[in-house]
Amino acid sequence: MIYTPKNPDLKLEDYPLEIARCRAVIARIDARLAELAEQQAAIELRIDIAVADDRDLRNSEQRKAKRDQLRSQNYDYQAALALANNQREKRLKQDITLELLRSAFSVAKLVARERIARIAIAEDSGLGLVA
């Protein structure tokens, strides 16, 4: 599915605001992703401490298995992981929307320039307005 700007019939002067809005959404998503990364890091630290304190774990393979088990059993960790994946997907969609807006803005500027050039040529040649 291709994501398109919400309003494909934007006027030339509307594009900068829409682009800024899209960037603001991306910034909020990035901030949320940073929060989730901090949550995951804090949980990972608690898990690492629990693994380090477990005297029954004899080698690195046992410690790794215990770490994986604790991660998979930790609801908060799994929820943060799922939410982070969801936020990354939203960010990707916003990146696509931003690129589409930028491209549409470029095209709209070119079309406006072409119209201006046609008018200037028509006036110079004495043909009147041609739009």
C-alpha positions as CSV (number, residue, x, y, z in Angstrom):
1,M,0.0,0.0,0.0
2,I,1.3,3.4,-0.9
3,Y,0.9,6.2,1.6
4,T,-0.2,9.5,0.2
5,P,-0.6,12.9,1.8
6,K,-4.0,13.2,3.4
7,N,-5.0,16.1,1.1
8,P,-3.5,15.7,-2.4
9,D,-5.2,19.0,-3.5
10,L,-3.0,21.2,-1.3
11,K,-2.3,24.7,-2.5
12,L,1.3,25.7,-3.0
13,E,1.3,27.9,0.1
14,D,-0.1,24.9,2.2
15,Y,2.8,22.6,1.7
16,P,5.3,24.1,4.1
17,L,2.9,23.8,7.0
18,E,2.0,20.2,6.1
19,I,5.7,19.4,5.9
20,A,6.3,21.0,9.3
21,R,3.3,19.0,10.7
22,C,4.7,15.8,9.4
23,R,8.2,16.6,10.8
24,A,6.6,17.3,14.2
25,V,4.9,13.9,14.2
26,I,8.2,12.3,13.4
27,A,9.9,14.2,16.2
28,R,7.2,13.0,18.7
29,I,7.6,9.4,17.5
30,D,11.4,9.7,17.9
31,A,10.9,11.0,21.4
32,R,8.6,8.1,22.2
33,L,11.1,5.7,20.8
34,A,13.9,7.2,23.0
35,E,11.6,6.7,26.1
36,L,11.0,3.1,25.1
37,A,14.7,2.5,24.6
38,E,15.3,3.8,28.1
39,Q,12.6,1.6,29.6
40,Q,14.1,-1.4,27.8
41,A,17.6,-0.6,28.9
42,A,16.4,-0.3,32.6
43,I,14.7,-3.7,32.3
44,E,17.8,-5.2,30.7
45,L,19.9,-3.9,33.5
46,R,17.6,-5.5,36.1
47,I,17.7,-8.7,34.2
48,D,21.5,-8.6,33.9
49,I,21.8,-8.0,37.7
50,A,19.5,-11.0,38.3
51,V,21.5,-13.2,36.1
52,A,24.8,-12.0,37.6
53,D,23.5,-12.7,41.1
54,D,22.3,-16.3,40.2
55,R,25.1,-18.6,41.5
56,D,23.5,-21.6,39.9
57,L,24.4,-20.4,36.4
58,R,27.8,-22.0,35.6
59,N,28.7,-20.7,32.2
60,S,27.9,-18.1,29.6
61,E,25.4,-20.3,27.8
62,Q,23.4,-20.8,30.9
63,R,23.5,-17.1,31.7
64,K,22.4,-16.3,28.1
65,A,19.5,-18.8,28.3
66,K,18.4,-17.4,31.7
67,R,18.6,-13.8,30.3
68,D,16.5,-14.8,27.3
69,Q,14.0,-16.6,29.6
70,L,13.7,-13.5,31.9
71,R,13.2,-11.2,28.9
72,S,10.5,-13.4,27.4
73,Q,8.7,-13.6,30.8
74,N,8.9,-9.9,31.6
75,Y,5.6,-8.3,30.6
76,D,7.0,-4.8,30.7
77,Y,9.9,-5.7,28.5
78,Q,7.6,-7.4,25.9
79,A,5.2,-4.5,26.0
80,A,7.9,-2.0,25.4
81,L,9.4,-4.1,22.6
82,A,6.0,-4.3,20.9
83,L,5.3,-0.6,21.3
84,A,8.7,0.2,20.0
85,N,8.1,-1.9,16.9
86,N,4.7,-0.2,16.4
87,Q,6.3,3.3,16.8
88,R,9.0,2.3,14.2
89,E,6.3,1.3,11.8
90,K,4.5,4.6,12.3
91,R,7.8,6.5,11.8
92,L,8.4,4.7,8.6
93,K,4.9,5.6,7.3
94,Q,5.5,9.3,8.3
95,D,8.9,9.2,6.5
96,I,7.1,8.1,3.4
97,T,4.4,10.7,3.8
98,L,7.1,13.4,4.3
99,E,8.9,12.4,1.2
100,L,5.7,12.4,-0.8
101,L,4.9,15.9,0.5
102,R,8.3,17.1,-0.4
103,S,8.0,15.7,-3.9
104,A,4.5,17.0,-4.4
105,F,5.7,20.5,-3.2
106,S,8.6,20.4,-5.7
107,V,6.2,19.4,-8.5
108,A,3.7,22.1,-7.5
109,K,6.6,24.7,-7.6
110,L,7.6,23.5,-11.0
111,V,4.0,23.8,-12.3
112,A,3.7,27.3,-10.9
113,R,7.0,28.3,-12.5
114,E,5.9,26.9,-15.8
115,R,2.6,28.9,-15.6
116,I,4.6,32.0,-14.9
117,A,7.0,31.3,-17.8
118,R,4.1,30.7,-20.2
119,I,2.4,34.0,-19.1
120,A,5.7,35.9,-19.5
121,I,6.3,34.4,-23.0
122,A,2.7,35.2,-24.0
123,E,3.1,38.8,-22.8
124,D,6.4,39.1,-24.6
125,S,5.0,37.8,-27.9
126,G,1.9,39.9,-27.6
127,L,-0.5,37.0,-27.6
128,G,-2.1,37.8,-24.3
129,L,-2.6,35.4,-21.4
130,V,-2.2,31.7,-22.1
131,A,-2.7,29.5,-19.1
